[in-house]
C-alpha cells in the first residue's frame, strides 16, 4: 500500500491541531459565552454540549458521502479555523471560529475513524507531541503567541496536516458496498477511548502546566504552598511512560491488570492533590490502556465489528459513532468537573469516572489479536493503519522525551529574590487576573504584565496553574517570567487554582488557611507570606473571598482578618485581593473592626469591577496602623474583568 504509515502521521498531526483549537474553544466558552459567570451554568453547559451532540450526525454523513471527501473537507475547515485563530481576533469572532474549528475537528475524527481501525499509535503520538510542544512554549499556545514564532510554527504544523490528509490513501471501507466476503474491521474500542484519553491527557497525564504547578512544593517553611521549580524531569518521564506503554505492548494478561490499576490510582491521586504521582501513574496507565485496545479484531468484540455482505461501510460507521460518543464523554466530563465551581457539588468523581470507563474498556478488550489483518486491497476493506516499525517508535519516544526535558532549559523559573537594603517604601499591586484572559477572551499575559511592572509586591487572585477548561496554561509561571519575580502560590478551589504573592524581596516563610465555604460553591483560602525587606519583615496576606449566593462574605472576612492578625504577630501587614464586598458592607467592616486601615480610602470612589464599566469597588488593600498609603490608582485596562489597584506603602 502506498504511504503505509501515512494514516498514523495524519492522525497524530490532526490530534495536535484539534487540541490547539480546543485550548481556545474551552476558555472562549467560559469568558465570551459565559461572560465571567454571568451566563447561567446550565445554559453554558447546554451550549458546550450542543456541538458534541451535533457531531453525532457525522458518522451518517460519512457513510452516505464517503470518508475521503468528508474527511478532507473537515480537515480544510479545521486547518482554516486554526490559522484564523492565530490571528488573535478576540471577541465573538474568536468564539465562533473556535466553534467552527471544533465541529470540523469532530467530523474529521468520525471520518478518520471510518477508515483507520488501528488508531492507537496516531493518538498517542498526537497527544504526546502536542503536550511536548506546549511544554516547549512554556504552556503558552502557538495560537496565543502570534507574532513571527506563532505564525512560523503554525505554518509548519497546519500545512503538514493538510498535506498528509490530501495525500492519504482513499479509504474504501466507508460509504461503499462489499463483495460479500466477510472481513473483520477492528477499532471501535480504541476510537471510543479517543475522547476520554484527550481529557485525561489534557487534565492530568500530559499537562505541562500541571508538571510546572507540581514543582517547587514541599518546602518546610512553606507547607502546602508552591514556589518556582522545574517540573521538566518528571514531565519528561510522564511522556516516556505514556509512549512506552502505548507503543510497546506488555504481556497482555499482566497489562490488563497493571495499566487499569495505574490509571485508576493516578486519577484518585489527582483529585486528592498528589500531583506528581498522579500524572506519572495516569500517563503510564492511559498509554497502557490504549495499547490494550489496539487489537486487530479477535473474539466476540471483533465479531461485532465484522463487515458482511451488503455492509455499505457499517463497520466504519460504527467506529465513527464510537469516536463521536467518546468525544461526547470528553465534553460531559469536562463540563461536569468545572460546573461544580458554579453549582457547588463534589467534582472529583468526573476524572475518576472517566478513568473507570477507560479501564473497563481496556480490561475487557480481547486478549489475542487476530492472526491476519484485513486485506487493504479488497473491496470494502478499511485502511489498516499499521503500527510503525520498532525503530520508528523508539525514535519518536526518544525524541519527544528529550524535547520535554529541553523545556526546562528554555523556561527557567525566576531566581529567588536576594536580600537588599531596607526600603523606605514599597509599591504594591492587587489584581484579579481572571486566569489571564481579558474581556476579549484572549490569553494576553503581556497586557497583564504591563499593568504590574514597577510593583515590588503583587497580590493575585484567580490564578490558574493548569485548569484544562482554561486551556491548560500555567498562568502564574508565565506571568512571573515576564515580571522576573518569584512567587508563592496557595491552592483554593483545587490544587491548581488559587491565589499568589509575587515579590522582589526574599520570601522567608508562608502559610495558607483554608476558609470555610459557608455555602459558597468555590473554595477560598488566605495566604500569608513573610518578606525580608533588608532585615525588616513585612507580613503579606493575599485572599479572594467567595460569598455564598446572594450573601455578603462576612464570615470569611472575619476568618481572614483573624488569620492576618495572628500571622502578622505585630509585624507590619499588607492585606489585599478580590474581597467581593464594598466599603459599606458588613464584610468590609470586619477588616476595619480588626484594626486594619483601608489603604485605598484616599482615592475613593475607586471602582474596580467590571473592567469595561467600573461600578463597584470589590478589590481592596488594607494595611496595619503605622503604614501610609499614597499614589493610589486603579488604571483602566481590559486585560481582566477587574481593574488592578496599585499604591505605594511607606514603612514606619
N, C-alpha and C positions, 0 to 999 in steps of 0.2 A: 504494500500500500504506500502511496506517495505521502511523504511527511508523516512517518509513523507516529511520532510523538508530538505532532503539532497540536493535537487536541488538549494535551496536558499543558503546553505552554499557553495556549489561548485561554484556557480556564484559569490558569494562575494569573495572567495579566488582567482578565476580566474581573476576577475577585478583587484584585488590588484597586482597580478603577471604581468598582461598586463600593468598596469600603471608603474610598475618598469621598464619594458622593454622600454616603451615609453619615460621615463625620460632619457634613454641612447640613444635611436634612434634619438630623436629630435635634441639634440646638436651634435650628430655624423654626421648627415646630414649637419649641418652648418660648423662644424670645420674640418671634414675629407673630405666629398664630396665637400662641398663649399669652403674649403681651405681659410677661412677668407676673403670672398668676392671676391676671385679670379675667382670663377666659376660664370658665368652669372646667375642672379637671375631667369631667365626664365628656364634655364636648371636645376637648383637646384629644382625649383618648380615642373618641369615635373618628375624628379627622385622621389621626395617625393610622389607626387600624384599617380605615377605609381603603387606603392604597393597596394594602396587602390582600384585602378581600377582593378588590378589583382584579388583582393579578391571578386569582384562582381561575379566571376565564382564559388565561394564556394557554394552558395545555390543549383546550379545544381548538383555539386558533391555530396552534402548531399542527395539530392533527389534520385540520382542514386544509391548511395552506402549505404545510411543509416546514420542517425545522430550519432548512437552509435559508430561505428568504426571510422568514420571521426573525431568525437569529441575527442575520446580517443587518436588517433594518433596525432592530432593537439595539444592536451594538453601535450603530451610527448615532442613534439618538442619545444613548448613554455617553458616548465619547463627546458629542457636541455639548451636552449639558455639563459634563466635567470641565471642558475647556472654557465654557461660558462662565462657570462659577469661579474660575481662576481670575477672571476679570474683576472679581470682587464687587458685584453690583450692589449688594446690600438691599434691605427693604423687601417689599413684596416680590420684586424680580428674583431675588435670591431664593425666597421660599418656593416660588412656582417652578423655577429652574431645577431646584433640588427635587421637587416632587416629580417633575418630568423625568429627571435622571433616575430616580428611584424606580418608578414604574417601568421604565425601559430596561433597567437592570434586572428587575424581577421577570419580565418577559424573556429577556435574554437567557436568564438561568433556566427557565422552563424549556426554551428551545434547545439549549445546550444539553440539558438532561435527556431530551428525547433521542439524542444521537451519541451520547457518551455514557456507557454503562459502568465505567470504572473511573470515577472522578476523584478518588482519594488523593492521588499524587498531586493533581492540579489544585485541589482545595488546600492541601497542606502547604504547598509552595506559595500559593497566593496569600494565605493568611500569614505565613511567616515572613514573606517578602514585604508585605505592607507594614507589618509590625517593625521590621528592621528599618525600613525607610522612615517610619515615624520616629524611631529612636535616633536615627542619624540627624533628623531635623529638630531634635530636642523636644519632641512631641508636638511641634507646630506643623500643621499640614502644608503641603505644597499649595493647596487651594488658598490658604490664608496668607502664605508668604508673598505670592505675586512677585513682582519685580523680575529681574533677569534670572535668578535662580529658579523661582517658581515656574516661570514660563519655559525655561530651557528644559528642566526635568519633565515637566508636563508634556512638552513637545516630543520627548523621547518615549514616555510611557503610553500616551494615548494613541499616537500613530502606530506604535508597535502592536497594541491590542487590535486596532482596526486591520492592520496588515495580516496579522495571524488569523483574524476572523474571516477575512476575504479569501485567504489562501488555503484555508482548511478544506479537507475533502468533503464533497457534498454528501450529507447524510442521507441514507436511503431507508432508514428504519422508522420514519415518521411521515405520515401523510401519503404512504404508498402501500399497495397490497403486497401480499406474499405469494409465493408459488405453491404453497401447500405443504412445504417441508417444515416440520415442527422444529423450532430453534428455541434456545433459552437465552433471554436477554436480561442480565442481572442489573443491579444498581439501585433499586428503589430504597433500600436501607441507607446506603451512603448518601443519596440525594435527600432523603428525609432528614438526615443529620446536618445538612448544609446550614440551615438557619440556626439551630441550636449551637453549632460549632462557631458560627460567626459571633454569637452572643457571648459564649463562654471565653472565646479567644479575646474579643474586644474588651470585655469587662474584667477578666481575671488573667487568663493564661498568657496571652501575648499582648499585654497592655504596658507599653513603655512608661506611661505616666504612673502606673502602679509600681513598677520597678523603682522609679525615682522616689515616689512617696514612701515606699517601704525602707529606703536607705536612710541612714542618719538617725535611727531610733535606738532606744536602749541605753542612753547615757544616764548614769545615776543621778546627775544633777538636774536632768530634765525628764522625769518619769512620765511616760505616756505621751511625750511630745516628740516632734521630728525636727531635725536640723539638717542643713545641707550635707549630702553624702552621695557617693557614686553608687548607682544601682546597676551598672553595666554588667559586672561579672555575673551576678545571679540572673540578670536578664538574658545574657548570652547563654547561660546554662538552660534557661527555660526554652529558648529557641532550639538548642541542641536536643533536649529531651523530647520536645514536641516532634521535631522532624525525624529523629531516630525511631521513635515509637510509631510514627505514621508511615514511614517509608521502608522500614525494615521489620519484618514480622517476627515476633517472639513465638515460641511454641504455642499453638492455638489453645490447648487445654489450660495452660498457665495464664496466657494472655487474657482469656475471657473472664478470669477471676481477678487478676492483678490490676488490669487497666480500669475496669469499672470501679473497683475499690479505691484506687488512687484518685480517680475523678471525683467520687463522692466525698472523700476525705478533704480534697482541695476545696470543694465548694463550701463545705461546712467551716473549714478554717477561714475562708474568705469572709463569711458573714459574722464570724466571731472576732475578726480583726487581726488574725495572724497572717500577715500579708505575704511574707517571703515563702514560707512553706506552702501557703495557699496557691500561689501562682506556679510554683515548681511542680507540685503534685497535680494541679489541674492541667498544666502543659503536657506532662507525661501521660496522664490518664486520657486526655482528649485525643492526643495523637494516637495512642494505642487503640482507643475505641473506634476511631475512624478506620484504622487498619483492619480491625475485626470485620468491618462491613465490606471490605474490598475483596469480595469473592467473585468468581466467575459464574456463579449460579448453580449451586448444587443443593439437593434436598428439597423439602416441601416449600420453603420460601422461594426458591428459584422456580419451582413449578408455577407459582402464581405469576411469575414474570414471563412465562413462556409465551411466545408468539405462535400462532397457529394459522390454519388456512383462513383466508379472508380477514386476517388480523387488522389490516389497514393501520398499522402503526400503533396498535393498542398498547403494546409493551412500552414503547417510547412515551406514549401519553401518560401511562401510569407513573413513569419516572418523573415526567413533568409535573404531574399532580403532587407527587411526593416532595419535589423541590419547592413548589408553591406552598404546600402545607407546612413544610419545615420553616420557611420564611415567615409564615403566619405565627408559628410558635415563637420565633425570634421577636416579632412585634408585640405579641401578647405579654411575653415575659419582660420585655424592656419597659413597656408601658406600666405593667403591674408593679414592677420594682420601684419606679420613680413616682408613680401616682401616690404611693404611700406617704410621701412628704407633703402632699396636699390633703389627703383623706385620712391619714392617721392610723393605718393598720400595719401590723408587722410585715415586713417585705423580705425577710431573709429566706422565705420559702421559695421565692422566684428563681434565683440561681440554683438552689439545691434541687428544686423540682425539675429544672432543665437538665441538670446533671443526671438525675434519676432517669429521665427519658432517654438520654444518650446511652447511659449504662445498660438499660434494659434492651434497647435496640441492638447494641453491640453484643451483649452477652448471649442473646438468643440467635445471633447470626449463625449460618451453617458452619460447621467446623471444617469441612473439607471442600476445597474448590473443585469445580468440575474438571475432568481430565482434559477437556478441549474447550477452547473458546469458539464462539460463533465464527463462521466463515465470513469475513468482511466483504467478500466479492459476491456473496449470494444475494439474490433479490430479497429484500425485506430485512436484511441483517443490519445491525447498527455498527457504527464505527467502534472498534474495540477499546480505544483509549488505553493502550498498554502501559504498564508500569515502566518508567525509564530504567535503563540499564543500571547495574550496581555502581559503575564508575560515575555516571551522571548524578545518581542520588548522593553518593559520597561527596562529590564536588559541590553540589548545591548545599548540602548540610554544612560542609566546612566553610564555604563562602559566606553563607548567611550568619553562621555563628560568629565568624571573625568580624563581620560588619557590625553585628550587635555589640561586640566588645569594643570596636572602634568608636562607638558613640560616646564612651566615657572620655576618650581623648579629645573629641571635638566639643564636648559640652561639659567642661569642668565647672563644678559648683563654685559659687563665690567663696573666697577665702574668709576665714573667721576674722572679725574686726580686731584691730590692735588697740591697745590702751593709748590714750592721748592725754594731753594736758587738760585739766578740768575746764570746761567751757563755762562762760557766764550765762549763756542762753542756748537753747536747742530749738530747732524748727521741727514741729510735729504736724503730721497729716493723718487724718482718719478718713477711710474711704470704703464704701461698699462697692466692690468691683463687679458684682453680678457675673462671677465666673469668667470675667474677661470679655464679655460680649457687650457691645454698645447698643444704643437704641436702634441702629440699623441692622442688628442681628449679626454683625461681623465680629470675628475674634480679632481685636485690634489692640494688642498689648503695647505697641508703640505709643498709641494715644494715651493709655493709662500711665505709662512711664513719663510722658511729658508733663502730666499733672503732678507727679510725685517727685520729680527731680528737684534737688535742693533741700529736701526734707532730711533730717537726721534720724528721725524715728517715725515709722509708718505703722499704723494700726489698720489692718484689713479685715473686712467682713465678706462673707460669701466667697470664700477661697476654695477653688476646685482643684483637686490634685489627681483627677483620673476618672471622673464620672463619665461612663460611656454615653449617657444621654447628652452630654455636652461635647461629645466628640473624642473624649479620652485624652485631654490635654493636662499637663502639669502646669497650670496657670501660674502657680507660685514660683516654681523654679524658673520659668520663662521670664517672669517679671523681675525676679531677684537678679538674674543675669543682666538684664537691661539696666537695672539700677546699681549693679555691683554692690549689693547689700546682702549679707547673710540674714537668715530668718529663723524664727521659732514658730512651728505650726502646731495647733491643737485641733484634734478632730471634734466635730459637734454632731452633725446629722449622722455621719458614718465615718469610717476611718480615713476617707479621702475628701471630706468636705467640712470646712470649719472656718477658723479664724487664725490670723497670723500677726506677728510683730517682726518688722524688719528694722535693722538699726545699724548705724555706722559705728556704734560703740560696742565693746565686747559684752556678750550676754553671759552672765556668770551662773545663773540657775533659772529654773522655770517650774511652773506648777499649773495644772488645769483642774478646774472643778466643774463637774457636770451639773447643770441646772435641772431642777425638777420641771417636768413638762407642764403641769397644771392644765392639761387638756390640749396643749398645742401639738400639732402633728409633727413638727420638725424639731429635732433635738437642738439644744443650746448648751454653751459652756462659758466659763470665764477663764481667760488665760493670763496668768501673772508671769512677768519676766523681770529679772533683776539685771540692770545695765550698770556697767562700770564707767563712770564719767570721770576718768582721770583720778581714781582714788575715792571718788564720792559715788554713792549708789543711788540710783533712781529706780523706783518700782513703777512698772507699766502694766496696766491691765487692759486687755482687748476683749470685747464681747459683742454678741449680736443677739439681742433679746428676741424671743419668738412668742408673741402673745397668743393666747387661745383665741379662737374665732369670736370676734365681736367684743373682746375684752382688752383692757389695758394690762401690760405685763408687770403689774405691780409686785407680784410675788417673786418673780425672777429678779426684778430690780432690787428688791430687798436682799435677796441672796447674793447678788453681785456686790452690792455696797458693803455687806458684812464681810464677804471674802476679801475685797480690796483692802478694807481696814486691817484685817488680820495679816494679810500678805505684806502690806507696806510696813507694818510694825514700827511706825514713827518715822519712816524714811519719806522723802518727797515722793509724791504719787501723781501719775497721769493716767486717767481712765477715759476710754472712749470707744466709739463704734456706732453701729446702727442700733439704736435703742428702741426703735419703734414706739416712741412716746414723744409727746410735745411738752413744751415748758409748763403748761397749765395742768398737766395730767398728774394723777396720783403717783404713777411710777417715777416721774421726774422728781417729785418731792422726796422720794426715798433716798436719792443721792444727796440732795441738799440737806435733808434732815440728818444724814450721817456725817455732816460737817464738810462735805466737798463743795468746791466753788465752781459755779458754771463759768467755764473759761470763754465761752462764746457770747456771753451776755453783752459785752460792749458793742457787738456788731449786730445785735438783734434788731429787726427780724432778719434771720439768716436762713431762709428756706432752702431745703436741700433735696426735696423729692416732690414730684418726678422731675427728672433732669431737664426735660424739654419744656416744662411749665411748672416751676417750683411753687408749691402751695403750702407745704408743711415742713417743719423742722423736726426731723426724727433722727438726725445724726448729731451726736453731741460729744463734747470733750469736757471732763471735769478735772480739776487739779486740787491738790491739798492746799490748805491755807499756808501763805508764805510764798507761793509761786505766783508769778504775774504773767498774764497773757496779753500779748499785743499782736498787731498785724494780722487780725483775724479776717479770713476770707473764705468764700465758697465760690471758686471760679466756675464760670459757666462752661460746661462741656457735655457732650452726649456720648462719652466713652463708656458710660454705665447708665443705669436708670436712676442713680443717685448722683448728687454733686459731692466732690470731696470738700472737706473742711481743712484749712491749714492755719497754723498760728505759730507764733514764737513764744516760748515759755522761758521766762527769766528765772534763774535759780536763786534761792536766797543766799 
